[in-house]
Amino acid sequence: MVSSLLHDKITYDESAPMNKDVLHKSYSVYEMPLHGHHINFVIGPADYKYTDKHVIFYPIYLVHNDKIKAQIGVYEIDANAAITVLDKDGDIDVDMFSDPLLFSFVTEQFIQKATAKSAVHEPVAESDDEPESDDEYLSAKMVAADQSMEAVNIDDIEADETEQALTLKPRATHDKKSVIELSAKDVFERNPHAKMPAILKEETEADAETEKKAFKKSSKNLWIENYMKNNHYGIVETEMNGDCFFGMVREAYAQIGHVTNVEKLRALVAQELTDSVFQEHLSLYKGFQHEIDELDKELESMKATNALYAKRMRKTMEKVVRDELISEAEKLKAQYKEAVAERKTKVALQTEYVGYMHNIKTLEQFREYIKTSGFWADTWTISTLERILNVKFIIMSEQEYDNGSLASVLNCGEMNRAIEERGIFSPEFYIIATYSGDHYRLITYKHKRIFTFREIPYGLKILIIKKCMERNAGVYWLIQEFRNMKVALGIDPDVGKPVENDDEDLGDLCDSDVVFVFGEKASTVAKPGKASGEKIAKAKMPDYVDLAKNKDWRRKLDDKWTGMVMTIDGAKWASVEHYMQAAKYTKGFPDFAALFSLDSGNKIGTDVKLAVAAGEEGKQGKKVLRPANVSADADFALGRKEEERKIALEAKFSQNEDLKQLLMATHRAQLSKFVDSDDAVVDVPLMRVRSQKAQN
């Protein structure tokens, strides 16, 4: 082990097996003096393993006879300086690094052996004390560095790659085309020895029902098994870093003999970068950064004010003055704490939406960034790969499942502009993924990792039709096979097709480029615009930071939210839903209607589920909640319902300042409400209340 110079809790393993992927990459060659020799070396890809400690490192590989002999150390940099080591062409500028951190086995004797002209072909006399070959000698020296770890077996690596020398490029003639000019065909190599998986038979509704009946819930189950109520689902792990999405794609295609790697997939995405996409990302990053910088100024100002209070405290003995200073200091402390929390939220949003773009000024710099593990696959990346590879990613949110937001588990995805303009999408394959909020893994079904349309589980197809094709979400409505399935189910295939809002009032109430979906069980974890059925223009993302600070904002907008109290006609109500259920009976059965208010002391007045049961079915299970002779007022369904809800919404957002501020923080987003946990409808009355508040 060798210890980091930047962080006392980081050590680098000197004897871990070398990643053979480095042999397939294209490198620039560098030279440096070491132990009286001039050695050639290459610098491997940036490793983001320790970004949580703000350290990025680059492996250093010793090169001789156009082959990598061993990793001999690392270059370390502060994560905040990652872009500064790139020159204007996007290549690593070795002069920007500090001295390399060399492994302990890199001695003069090691260098002599590794770079000897006869290192490959010279026969070596047998000896009980020395390794039989120079490569074995190198391995032995690394073992000696840490006997507790497995040796790097250089001999094994070279045996596997006998005919494949490294692609080495002098810096002066560095040619990026050899790295990034790829087509979908170039990105895969055929593995003639791959054992093709069995083709899954197309499931029917009856098959799906059989699987549900056979489903067994267990503590050992994966979350996707429980969600789909099917024990045939599995999960394949991927890299625990920014490469996870690309690694998932690699693992899926490998099952059908299509071999690729993360580098090729990243390069494929990088070459699709356009100036408009770059400017979108850069503008968004700058928008967040401006707000972060302003908060930093506020925090520094608060620190200065606090120091001033402390200085005045030391100079005065008057109790009244000291008490006043203490009071002001406590207020300042609360403000500081709030500002720190806000800054943390904005940094998290900035990272999630655009990643790390500090010091990225040009399109080429961003293109190079996309090729690194620091760039995490975003919605643009995913939709771009869908178009290039002609594949559809079906993304399931483990995070939403864990938080009980079952209506938001399936992410319908973002529409790719080019596919939308083409007007049709015919994926060759489908890949199912699970997303935890910061990590993608591959979902399998009956051990299959990549699917044709016929092989997609029936239950999942139905979920897609219900969640994505009946409420204008994602690209599925352009896929003919899904449209045909809708017809077979008796559903108009054009239901879900994007249409312009035909309500002339909506133009005054909302903007069509931002859509939020709220409800009783809506997502509590997805950032604004990122939940299922939502969308947001990148340029407007910074406008909704205040929403992201409130975990339950989607649920608080819903009529069933009970974390508040409002007063209407002298009675107190726990939610809009309570008031609406009572309003059905106020004229004909006022005594029963009163049970829904908090003033009644009845449990119906505090429990929204009980209130809905009493108002709708009249019972909960076998328990009767409403007398048989009590019926709803006839005029409620004939128009009074809308008027009553308007009254309730006005009370909710006028009498509760926190909820008013939350509603205003949605700005001009279109607000759609979950109905029956599946469909979402535009909530015009709620947006009208918002519009009225904005004008006051």
N, C-alpha and C positions, 0 to 999 in steps of 0.2 A: 504494500500500500504506500501511496505517496499523498501527503496532505496538501490541501488547497492553500494557496496564498491569499485567497479572497474571503474564505469563510472557514472558521475553525472546526465546523462539523461536517465538512466535505472531504472525503478521501477518494482517490482514484485507484481502482484495482489494476495492478500491474500484470496480472496473469490470467485475466478473464479471456475466454476463447474469442478470437477475432471474428467479427461479423463478416462473413464471406461476401455479403452484398457490396463491400467496398471494392471488390475485384471487378465489378461490372460497371464501374463508374468512370467518368471522364475527368481527368485532373490536370491542373497546372503544376509544373515541377519547380521546386525552389531549392536553393543551395544555402548551406550555412557551415561555418567552421565548427568542428566539434572534436575535442581531444586530439588536436594536431592534424585532423583530416578534414577535407571538404566533402560533406555528405550531401546526397540528394534526398529530398523528402517531398511528400505531398500532404496536403491538409484535408482531412475528411470533413463530412457535413457537420454543421453545428449540432450539438447535442443539448437538448433543453431539459435534461433530467433534473437539473437543480435550479430551475427558474423560480421555484418557490423560495429559494434563498438568494434570488437575484444574480445567479451566476450561469453563464453559458460557456461551454467549452468545445474546443475543436480537437479531435484526435490528430496526432502527428504520426505519420507512417514513414519509416525508413525505406528507401527505394534503391534497388541495385539490379542491374541488368533488366531494366524495365519491369521489375516485379516488386511487389510489396514484400518486405522481409519480416517486419514486425511493427507493432505500435510502440513508439519509444517515448511518448509523453503526450502532453496536451498544451494548448494555448487556452488560457482563461481570460474572460472579459466580464465586466459588469454587464448585466442584462440591458441596462439603460443605454449602453454604448454599442449595442449589437450592429447597428447600421453603419457606425463609423469605421468599421474594418473593411467596408466595401469601397472600391474605387468607382470612378464615374461610369465604368463599363459593367459594374455589378460583380466584378471579380474580387476575391479576397486580396487586400493589400497587407502583406505580411509585415510591412514596416509599422503598421498601426498597432501591432501587438507588443506587449511587454515581453521580457525574456520567457522562453518556453519553460514549462515545468516538466523536467525529464524524469523518467523512471530510474530507480536506483541501480538496475542492472546494466544501464547504458554506460559502460566503462570503456576505456581505450581498447582493452582486449576484445570487448564485444564488437566495437566498430571495426577493428582490424579483421576479425573473423567474418563479419557480415559483408564487408566490402572487398574482400580479397578476390583478385582476378580469378583464382582457381576455386572459388567458393562452390561452383556448381558441379564441375567435372573432376576435380582433383581427388584421387582416391586417398583415403585416410587409413592409416594403420589401425588395426584393432587394439583396443586398450580397455582394461577393466575400469580405468579411472576417468577416461574422457569419452564424450559422446562420439558415435561413429561417423557423423557427418556434421558439416557446419550448421545446417539448419537445426539438427538435433541439439547442437551446442547452444544455439540461440534459445531454443525452447528450454533447455536445462537452466540457462541463466535466469530466465523469467520465473521458472519454478522456484529457484533459489530465493528470488525476491519475496515470495510468499508461499511457503510450503503448504499452507492450508487451502490454497486455491488450485483449481485445475489448470494445467499448463496450456499455453498457446502452442499448438502443434503446427509449426510452420511447414513441416514436411507433409502433413496431411493436406494442408491447403494447396500446396504446389502440386501434389499428386492429383488432386481433383481438377486442377486448372492447367494441366501440362501444356496444352496448346494455346492457352489464352493469356497473352501478355496484357499488361495494363495499357489503357489508352492514355498516353501522357501528352500534354500539350504545353509547349513553351508559352509563357505569358504573352510574349510579343505577338504571337500568331493565334491567340485564343479565338476559337470559332464557336460561337454559341449555337449555330445552326445544328451542329451535331448533337446538341443536347435537347433542344426544344422543338425542332420541326418534326412533329410526330402526327400521324393520323391514327384513327381508331384501330386500323389494321396493324400499324407499327407498334402499338402499345402492347400487343399480345404476341406471344410465341406459342406455337402448338407443342404440347407435350404428347408425343406419339405413344408413350407408355402409360398415360393416365387411364385409370379404370373408370369408364363412364358409369354414373349412377343410374339406377333403374328409373324408367319414366313412370311418374305417378299417374294413376288413372284419374280422370276427371271426376270430382266428387259431386254428388247430388244433395238435395236437401235432406233426403232420407239418410244418406251417409253421414252428414253433419249431425243429425239427430242421434244416430247410433253412437258417434264419438262422444257426444255430450252425455249420453246415458252411461257410457263406460268410464267417464271421467271420474278420477278419484282425487280428492283434495288431500294434500299432505304437506307437512312442514318442510319436506324436501323438494316440493314443487318449485319450479321457476315461476316468476311473476306472470309471464306470458301464458303459461299453462292455465293458471287460475283465471286470468282475464278472459281467455278464449274458451275456458272450460273444455280443454282438450289436452291430453297428456302426450301428444305426439310432437309438441313443440320443444325445441332445444335452443341453446345459445352457445355461440363460438366466441371465445375471447379474442381481443385484438390488442394492438399496442396501447400502452397506458400513457399516451402523449398526444400531441396534435396530429399524429399520423393515423389515428384510430379509424377515421372514416375511410381513408384510402386503403388501409390495411383490410378493412371489412370487404371492400370491393375486390381486392386481390384474392382473399380467401374464397369468396363466392365463385369467381371465375375459374379458380384453380381446380375446382371439382369437375369441371367439364373440359379440363386440359388446356385452358387458356391461361398461360403463365405471364404474369406481369409483376411489377414491383411498385412501391410507393413513389419512387423518384419519377418513373415514367408517367404515372397518373398525375402527379403534381405538374410535371412539364406539360402534359396535355392541357391541363386547366390554365396554366400560366400563359401559354401561347394564345389562348382565347381572350386574354385581357385586352380590352379596348380602352381608349382614352376616356370615354364616357363613364365606363364602369369604374376606372381608376379615380376619376374626378368625384364620382358619387361617394366612394369610400373615403377619399381624402377630405372632402367637404364635411362628411359626417364626423370623421375623426377630429377635424379642427373645431367643429361645433361643440363637441363634447369637451375638447381640450380648453376651449375658451371659458366654458363654465367652470371647469376644474381650476383653471388659473385664477379666475375671479374668486373662487372659494378659498384658494390658497392665500390670496391677498387679505380676505376677510379674517382668516385664521391668524395670519401674522399680525393684523391690526388688533385682534382680540388679545393676543399674547402681549402686545405692547401696552394695551389698556390695563390688563391684569397686573403687569409689572408696575405700572403707575399707581394702581390702587395699593399694591404692596408697599411701595415707597411712601405713600401718604400715610398708610397705617403705622409705619415705623416712626413717623414724625409727629403724630398726634396722640395725645393721651385722653382727649375728650370722648366720653362714652357715646354721646349722640353721633358724633362724626364717625367714630369707629363702627358703630352699629349700621350707619348708613353705607359705609364703604363695604362692610361685610355683605349687606343686602345686595348691593350692586354687583359685588364679586360673584355671589351665588347666581344671580341672573345671567351674568356673563358666562359662568361655567355651563349653565344649561344651554345657552346659545352656542357655545363652542362645541358641546357634545352633539347638538343637532347638526351643526355645520360639518363636523367630522363624519357623521352618519350619511349626510347628503353627499359628501365627497366620495365616500366609499361606494355608494350606489351608482354615482355617475361614472366612476372608474370601472365598476363591474359591467355597466351597460356598454361603455366604450369598448371594453375588451370583448364582450359577447358579440356586439354588432360588427366591429371592424378589426379587432385584434390589436396587435402592437405595431403602430405606424410612426413611432417617434423617429425623427430624422429621415423619413422617407419623403423625398421631394419630387421624384420623377416616376414616370410609368415604368421604366426599366428597373428601378430600385424595387418597386412594388412587385414587378414580375419575378424578380429574384427572391423576394420575401415569400411569395406564394410557393416557391420550391422548397422552402424550409419547414421544419416541424413547428415553427412558431406560428405559422398561418393555419388556423383551424378552418375546416370546411364550413362555409356559410351557405345561405340559401342560394346565392348566385352560383357558388361552386357546385352544389348538388344538382341544380337545374341544368347547369352547363354540361356536367357529366352525363346527365340523362339524355341530352340532345346528341352529344358526340358518340356515346356508346350505344345509343338507341336502347336504353334500359330505363325501367321505372323503379325508383326506390320507394318502398312502402315503409314509412317510418312510424314506429310505435313508441310512445313516451312512457318510459318506466317511471319517470318523475311524476307525471300526472296520475298514474295508477297509484303510486305510493301516497299521494296527497288526496286520494278519493275523488279526483276530477275525472271520472270514468268517461264522460262525454267528450273529453279532450285527449284521450289516449292516442287515437289515430290522427297523425298530422297529415293533412291533405297536400301539403307542399306548396311551392311557389310556381306560378305559371312562367315558363320560359318564353321570352318575347318572340324568339324566332319560331318556336313550335306553334305559338298562338297565331302568328301571321301565316304560317303554313296551313293551319286549319285542320290538321289531322296528325295523330301521333300513333304509331304502330310499334310499340316496344317489342324487341326480340325476346328480352328476358325481364324478369321481375326479381328484385332482391329485397328481402325483408330485414329491417334493422331495428334494434332497440336503442333508444337514446335516453341517457340518465340525466341530462342537463349539461354534462361536460365530457361524455364518453359514448362512442358508438360501438356496438357489438353486432354480430351477425346472428339473425334468427333462422333456425332451421325448422323444417317440417318433415317428419318421417325421414330424417337424416339428409334431406335434400337442402342444398344451400342456395340454389339459383333455379328459377322456375319459368316455365312458359305460362301463358294465361290459363291453359287447361289445368295446369298443376297447382295453381293457387288454391289453398283450402277454401271450400265453399263458404264457410262462416266468415272468412276474411273478405271474400268478394262482396257478400251482403253488407258487411260493415262499411266497406268503401262506398257502395251505392247509397247507403243511408246517410253516411256522414259527409261524403264529399261530392256526390253527384246530385243531391237533392237540395243543396243550399250553396251552389255557386262557389265551390272551393277547389282550387287546384286544377290539374290538367286532365283529370280522368274523363271528363265529358267529351274529350277529343279522341278517346280510344274506342275504336269501333267495336271491339270485342265486349267492352263494358256496356256500350250502347245496345248491342244486340241482347245482352243478358237482361237489361232493363226492359226491353220489349217483351222478352220471354216471361218476365215477371208481371207484365201488364202495366208497365210504367212508361210514360212518354219519354223517349230518349233525349229530348231537348230540355227536360226539366233539369235545372242546374246550369244551363248554358248562360254565360255572362251576358247580362243585358243592362242597358243604361237605365238609371232610375227614371220611371215614367211619372212619378209623383212630382208635380210642379212645385210643391212646397219644400221638397227635400233640398233643393239647391240653396235655399235660404237657411236650412237647418244644419247641413253637414257637407263635408267634402267626400268625394267618392274614393279618394286615394288612401284614406285611413278608415279601417273598419275594426271595431272591437265587438267581441261577443261576450255577454255577461249572463249570469244565471245563478241559481241556488247552488249548483255544484260545478260552476265554471272553474277554470284553472286558477290556482293560487300561486303558481311558480313561473309560468311563461311571462316573458317581458311583453310590454304593450306591442301589439301587432304580431306577436309570435305564437299565439294560441291557435288551436284548430279553428279554421274558418275566418281567421283574421288576416289583415294585410296592413302594411304601413309603408309609405314612401320613405326611402332612406333619408332624404333631406329633412323629414319631419320627426325623425326619431328623438333628437334631443329635446323636442317640445314636450315630451311625455315622461320626463324623468320623475316628476312628482308622483305620477301614478305608480311607477315601479317601486317607490318607497313603501307603498301600502300593499302588503301581501294579499289582502282580501278585497281589493278594490272592485273586481268583477262581481263578487258576491254581494258587496254592499250596495251596488246599484240595483240589485234585484228586489222585487216586491216582498220576498220572504225573509229579507234580512231583519233580524230581531235585535241587533245590538244598538238600539236607540229607542227613544220614546217621542211620540208626537201627540198633540192634543187637537181634537176636532170636535166641535159642538160640546165642549166642556168635558169630554171623555178622553181618557188616555189610551193610546194604542201602541202595541209592541212592534207592529210592522204594517206596511201597506196591505199585505195579504189579510191580516186580521180585520182591518177596516173594511176591505172589500167583501169578505165573507159575511160580516155583520150587515153590510149595506143591502144584501139580498133580502133581509128579513125585517128591516127597520119599520116598514109601514104596516105590514100584516101581523108581525110577531115581535114587537119591540123588546119584550122581556127576554126572548131567546137571543136576539141580536146583541143585547147588553152583555151576554156571557163572553163575547169575544174581546171585550175591553179589559184593560188592566185593572180597572176599578172594581170589576166583579169579584176578583179574588179567585175566580175559577181557573183551573189549569188550562182550559181552552184559551184563555187570554194571554198565556205566556208561551205555550207550545204551538208553534206554527203548523207542525204536522197534524196535531190534534185538531187545530182550527180548520184545516183543509178537510180533514175527515168529517168533522161535524157539519161543515157547510156544504160539502159535496155529496158524500155517500150517506151521511147521517149516522155512521157507526165506524168503529175501528176494531177490526176483527169481529168478535161476537158482542163487543160492548156497544150498546146503543147510546149515541150521543145527542140525537135529535128526536123529539117525539114524533110519532107517525103523522099527527095532524098538522105539523108545522111544515109549510111550503114557502118557496121563494116568491117574492113580489113579482107580479106579471110584468111590470114596466122595467124591471132591472135589465132583462135581456133585450128590451126594445129600444135601448139608447141611454138609459140612466147609468148603465155600467161605465160607459166612457166618461161621463160627467163626474161620477164618484171617484174614479181613478185619478182624474185630473186634480180633484180636491186633495186626495191623499198624497199624491206626488208633490204637490205644492207645499203641503204641511211638512212632509219628510225633509225636503231640501231647504226649507226656510227656517225650521225650528232646530235643526241640527247643523251647526256651523261646519263641523268636520266633514259631514256628508255633502254639504253645499260646495265646499272647496274641492272635494273629490270629484264631484260632477263637473265643476268648472275646469278641472285639470284634464278632462277629456277633450277640451277645446271644441273643435268642429268635427270630431270623428263621428262616423256613422255608428250608432249604437244599435246592436241587434241582440235580441233576447232569445235564449234557449227555450224551446217549447217542447215538452215531453222528453227532455234530455237529448233529443236528436236534431230536430230542425231549429233554425234560428230565424226570427222575423224581425224586421226593422221596427224599433220602438219609437214611433213618431211622437207620441205624447211626452215621453221622457225628454226627447230632444227639444221639444217646444218649451218645456219647463226650463231647460238649460239656456235656451236662447233668450227667454224672458229675464232670467237672472243676469245674463251677460249684459243686457241693456240697462239694467237698474244700477 
